[in-house]
Amino acid sequence: MVQAILRRCAVCRAYTLQKDRCPHCGGRLENPHPPRFSPQDRYQEYRVAIKVMSGIIKVRDDVAERVLRRLAQSYI
């Protein structure tokens, strides 16, 4: 897999080729590229459950219980 060369500062959003710190503000660098898309996404169920549990995704209580129950069954 080819490593991404371009980085983006999480603080000032500037792009750079450095790998450790932003040359402008000294902030943390992150990969600006999105992950690859796959129609056979094996981890979508887990990501949705985590977002429901943390409150990022607002759903009705019965839907949240169903999602969490299904996640709990996959661990048994």
Secondary structure, DSSP 8 states (H G I E B T S, - for coil): ------EEETTT--EES-SSB-TTT--BEE--S-----SS-TTHHHHHHHHHHHTSS---HHHHHHHHHHHHHHH-
